[in-house]
Amino acid sequence: MKIGVDGNEANVEEKVGVSVYTLNLLKYFRQRAKKELQFTVYLKSYPRKDLPASSPFFRYEVIKGKCLWSQVFLPIALFRKKELDVFFSPAHYLPRFLSFPSVVTIHDLSFIFYPKDFLIKDLIQLRHWTSYSVRKATKVIAVSQTTKKDLLRVYRLPEKKIQVIYNGFEKRPNGKSEELILKDRRRRLRPFLLYVGTLQPRKNLSALILAFEKLKYLYPEFELIIAGKKGWLYHKIFTLVSQLGLEKDVYFTDYISDNQLIYLYKNAFCFVLPSFYEGFGIPILEAMSYGCPVIASFSSSLPEVGADACLYFDPTNPLSLFEKIKSLIEQPALRETLIKKGYQRVKEFSWEKCGQVTLTAIIETVKGKKTS
């Protein structure tokens, strides 16, 4: 069997979210590659050194092309060769005009529910190309039950066409940490709350900042660290911090290294994910794996991921978040309980399991086609 894969999401320098997902699946596919199960990974540019090494049965093919790569240049190349049995896209977009089975992973439909978080160009592309892909695909993988429900509601797909396969997770191999040196304050960190993720409206950082402002009246020693790269409409977050006079207590790191992130997880008082909407929420598992208790909003897929190992709050009510943080400070035993439950919860997820189930789903589309 010959499987084609769009590997572009993994072929980037700064890997977050979908890039991490794609890279880990490529690693699993590389392990499983053999004469009877061959993989061709299609890229726009030459593979980076951190991608899995090629082998006789796991190879890369670079197809040049800039705009509309997955919609024009890749389909032309696939049409000319006609050598694949199935094609897998780990991130929303299938090539056009495929004549053989295909599988696509949908991570979330945030562009449907929070369109203001996206540039117009990106929004139009996501809407049209995702719609085409989920309808064209032989099988659609959703990374959570929440994403599956959204797919059913928005696109009215047959339920049997969608398979839920949770993302994997595992600690970074070296397990080392690297102290984060604050650019404007060369000193040891005070007790701090932590957020990790892109800075954009649907992440609901305003609720976290407002809850933190209230917390400062009772516990002035605390600070808030917001770790993540700037997304769409991030200026409003900085403006709110300024308006509340919290410039000395809220620190924005921008993008940081993996080892710096490990340091933050290991040393944070707690991790807060206040998002209105997440397709999965890997940072919850990251925090738990390093012994950092988690407070998350009770919305979208987050209760699926966190189960009973998190405290939850109403994302529309900053006071609700304040009360949860306060309860952790005042009840050390509760904090320790969450840490223990977090360690157990993380064991439910692995990239090995994700890769195995995903590959089985891909293979089954070919077998199903042959028997139909």
C-alpha positions in Angstrom: 0.0 0.0 0.0 1.3 3.5 -0.9 0.2 6.4 1.3 0.7 10.1 0.4 0.9 12.6 3.2 0.9 16.4 3.2 3.9 17.1 5.5 4.1 20.9 5.3 2.7 21.7 8.7 5.7 19.8 10.3 8.3 21.5 8.0 8.4 24.8 9.9 10.9 26.2 12.5 8.5 27.0 15.3 6.2 24.0 15.8 3.0 24.5 17.8 -0.4 22.9 17.6 -1.0 21.3 14.2 2.7 21.3 13.5 3.4 19.2 16.6 0.5 16.8 15.6 1.9 16.4 12.0 5.5 15.9 13.1 4.5 13.1 15.6 2.4 11.3 13.0 5.3 11.5 10.5 7.6 9.9 13.2 5.1 7.1 13.7 4.6 6.5 10.0 8.4 6.4 9.6 8.6 3.6 12.2 5.9 1.6 10.5 7.2 2.0 6.9 8.0 -1.2 5.1 7.7 -2.7 1.6 4.1 -3.5 2.1 3.4 0.0 3.6 5.1 2.9 1.9 4.9 6.6 2.5 5.5 9.6 0.3 5.5 12.9 2.2 4.9 15.9 -0.1 6.5 19.2 0.8 6.7 22.7 -0.7 10.4 23.0 0.3 13.2 20.7 1.3 12.7 18.8 4.6 14.2 20.4 7.7 16.7 18.4 9.7 14.2 17.7 12.5 11.9 15.8 10.3 12.2 12.0 10.3 15.0 10.7 8.1 14.0 9.3 4.8 14.3 5.5 4.1 13.6 3.2 1.1 9.9 3.1 2.2 9.5 6.6 3.7 10.5 9.3 1.4 10.0 13.0 0.7 9.0 14.6 -2.5 9.4 18.4 -3.0 6.9 20.0 -5.3 7.6 23.6 -6.0 4.8 26.1 -6.0 3.8 29.1 -4.0 0.1 30.2 -4.0 -2.5 27.5 -4.2 0.0 24.7 -3.6 -2.5 22.1 -2.3 -5.1 23.1 -4.8 -3.1 23.3 -8.0 0.6 22.2 -7.9 0.1 19.1 -5.7 -3.0 17.8 -7.5 -1.1 18.1 -10.9 1.8 16.1 -9.5 -0.5 13.5 -8.1 -2.5 13.2 -11.3 0.7 12.7 -13.4 2.1 9.9 -11.3 -1.1 8.0 -10.3 0.9 5.9 -7.8 -0.9 6.3 -4.5 -3.6 4.2 -2.9 -4.7 6.9 -0.4 -3.9 10.4 0.6 -3.8 11.8 4.1 -3.9 15.5 5.1 -3.2 16.2 8.8 -4.5 19.8 8.6 -7.8 20.7 6.9 -6.9 20.8 3.3 -7.1 18.0 0.8 -5.7 18.3 -2.7 -8.3 18.9 -5.4 -9.4 16.3 -8.0 -8.2 13.1 -6.2 -9.4 9.9 -7.8 -8.5 7.7 -4.9 -9.5 7.5 -1.2 -8.5 10.4 1.1 -8.5 11.2 4.8 -8.3 14.7 6.4 -7.9 15.7 10.0 -10.0 18.7 11.3 -8.7 20.2 14.5 -11.4 22.8 15.1 -13.9 25.1 13.4 -12.8 28.3 15.2 -12.9 30.1 11.8 -16.6 29.4 11.8 -17.4 30.5 15.3 -14.7 33.2 15.8 -14.2 34.7 12.3 -12.8 37.9 13.7 -9.7 36.1 14.9 -8.6 35.6 11.3 -7.3 37.7 8.4 -9.8 38.0 5.7 -7.6 36.1 3.2 -7.0 33.2 5.7 -10.7 33.2 6.6 -11.9 32.8 3.0 -9.4 30.0 2.4 -10.3 28.1 5.6 -14.0 28.3 4.8 -13.9 27.2 1.2 -11.0 24.7 1.4 -12.2 23.1 4.6 -15.7 22.7 3.2 -14.4 21.1 0.1 -12.1 18.8 2.0 -14.6 17.4 4.5 -17.1 16.7 1.7 -14.6 15.2 -0.6 -12.8 13.0 2.0 -13.5 9.3 2.4 -13.0 9.7 6.1 -12.7 12.8 8.4 -10.7 12.6 11.6 -11.9 14.9 14.4 -9.5 15.5 17.3 -12.3 15.6 19.9 -16.0 14.9 20.3 -16.5 18.6 20.4 -15.0 19.0 16.9 -17.1 16.0 15.7 -20.3 17.7 16.9 -19.3 20.9 15.2 -18.6 19.1 11.9 -22.0 17.5 12.1 -23.7 20.7 12.9 -21.9 22.9 10.3 -21.4 20.6 7.4 -24.2 18.0 8.1 -21.8 15.1 7.3 -22.9 11.5 7.8 -21.9 10.6 11.3 -20.3 7.3 10.2 -17.8 9.4 8.0 -16.3 11.0 11.1 -13.9 9.3 13.5 -12.7 10.8 16.7 -9.0 10.3 17.4 -7.5 12.3 20.3 -4.2 14.0 19.9 -1.3 12.3 21.6 1.0 13.8 24.2 4.4 13.0 25.7 7.0 14.9 27.6 9.8 16.4 25.7 12.7 13.8 25.6 15.4 15.7 27.5 13.2 16.8 30.3 15.5 19.7 31.0 14.4 23.2 31.9 15.9 26.6 31.1 15.2 29.5 33.4 13.3 32.3 31.8 15.2 35.6 32.3 12.8 38.5 32.1 14.2 41.1 29.7 13.4 44.1 31.9 13.8 42.5 35.3 16.8 40.4 36.0 15.6 38.8 39.2 14.0 35.6 40.4 10.3 35.2 39.5 7.7 35.8 42.1 4.8 33.3 42.5 3.1 33.4 39.2 0.0 32.3 37.2 0.7 31.0 33.7 -1.0 31.1 30.4 0.4 29.4 27.3 -1.0 29.9 23.8 -1.5 32.4 21.0 -2.6 35.9 21.9 -6.0 36.3 20.1 -9.6 37.1 21.1 -11.0 33.6 21.4 -8.3 32.7 23.9 -10.3 35.0 26.3 -7.2 36.5 27.9 -9.2 39.6 29.0 -11.1 37.3 31.6 -7.7 36.1 32.9 -6.3 39.6 33.2 -9.5 40.9 35.0 -9.5 37.9 37.4 -5.8 38.6 38.1 -6.4 42.2 38.8 -8.9 41.2 41.5 -6.5 38.6 42.9 -3.8 41.3 43.3 -5.8 43.0 46.0 -5.6 39.9 48.2 -2.3 38.5 47.0 0.0 41.3 45.7 3.0 39.0 45.5 1.6 37.2 42.5 2.4 38.0 38.9 1.0 36.7 35.6 3.1 35.3 32.8 1.5 35.1 29.3 3.7 32.9 27.1 2.8 32.7 23.4 3.3 34.4 20.1 1.1 37.4 19.0 -1.9 36.4 17.0 -4.7 38.4 15.4 -6.0 41.5 17.3 -3.6 41.1 20.2 -3.2 44.8 20.8 -6.4 44.9 22.9 -4.8 42.6 25.4 -1.8 44.9 25.9 -4.2 47.9 26.1 -6.2 46.2 28.9 -3.1 45.5 31.0 -2.1 49.2 30.6 -5.5 50.5 31.5 -5.5 48.4 34.7 -2.1 49.6 35.6 -0.7 46.0 35.6 2.4 46.6 33.5 4.8 45.6 36.3 2.8 42.5 37.1 1.9 41.0 33.7 4.8 39.7 31.6 4.5 38.8 27.9 7.2 36.4 26.8 6.3 36.1 23.1 7.5 32.8 21.6 9.9 30.9 23.9 12.0 27.7 23.6 10.7 24.3 24.7 13.1 24.3 27.7 12.0 27.7 28.8 8.4 26.5 28.6 9.2 23.5 30.8 10.7 25.9 33.3 7.5 27.9 33.4 5.3 24.8 33.8 7.5 23.4 36.6 7.5 26.7 38.6 4.0 28.1 38.0 1.6 28.2 40.9 -1.1 27.1 38.3 -1.8 27.1 34.6 -4.9 28.8 33.3 -6.6 28.2 30.0 -9.5 30.6 29.7 -10.4 30.0 26.0 -13.9 30.3 24.7 -13.1 27.6 22.1 -10.4 24.9 21.6 -10.4 21.9 19.3 -8.3 19.9 21.8 -6.1 21.9 24.3 -2.7 20.2 24.4 -1.3 22.8 26.9 -3.6 21.3 29.6 -1.7 18.0 29.2 1.7 19.8 29.0 1.0 21.5 32.3 -0.2 18.3 34.1 2.9 16.4 32.9 5.1 18.8 34.8 3.1 18.9 38.0 1.3 22.2 37.3 -2.3 22.3 38.5 -4.8 23.4 35.8 -7.8 25.8 35.8 -9.7 25.7 32.5 -12.8 27.2 31.1 -15.8 24.9 31.0 -16.2 25.2 27.2 -15.7 23.3 24.0 -13.3 20.3 24.3 -11.5 21.3 27.5 -13.6 19.2 29.9 -13.0 16.2 27.5 -9.2 16.6 27.8 -9.0 17.6 31.5 -11.7 15.4 32.9 -11.7 15.6 36.7 -8.1 16.6 36.9 -8.9 20.3 36.4 -10.9 23.0 38.1 -13.4 24.7 35.7 -14.9 28.1 35.5 -17.4 30.0 33.4 -15.4 31.8 30.6 -17.9 34.7 30.5 -17.4 35.4 34.2 -13.9 36.6 35.4 -15.2 36.5 39.0 -15.7 32.7 38.6 -12.0 32.4 37.5 -10.9 34.6 40.5 -12.7 32.3 42.9 -11.0 29.2 41.5 -7.6 30.7 41.7 -8.3 31.8 45.2 -9.5 28.4 46.2 -6.2 26.9 45.1 -4.2 29.4 47.1 -6.3 28.9 50.2 -6.5 25.1 49.9 -3.0 23.5 49.5 -4.6 20.0 49.7 -6.8 20.8 46.7 -3.8 21.9 44.7 -1.9 18.7 45.5 -4.9 16.6 44.6 -5.1 18.3 41.1 -1.4 17.6 40.6 -1.8 13.9 41.4 -4.9 13.6 39.2 -3.0 15.4 36.4 -0.2 13.0 36.4 -2.7 10.1 36.0 -4.7 11.9 33.3 -1.7 12.5 31.1 -1.2 8.7 30.9 -4.4 8.4 28.9 -2.8 10.2 25.9 0.2 9.2 23.7 1.4 9.8 20.2 1.9 6.1 19.8 -1.8 5.5 20.3 -2.7 8.5 18.2 -0.4 7.3 15.4 -1.6 3.7 15.5 -5.3 4.5 15.4 -4.8 7.2 12.7 -2.8 4.8 10.5 -5.5 2.1 10.9 -8.2 4.6 9.9 -6.2 5.5 6.8 -5.6 1.9 5.8 -9.3 1.0 6.3 -10.4 3.6 3.8 -8.5 1.7 1.1 -9.8 -1.7 2.2 -13.3 -0.3 2.4 -13.0 1.1 -1.2 -11.9 -2.3 -2.5 -14.8 -4.2 -0.9 -17.5 -1.6 -1.8 
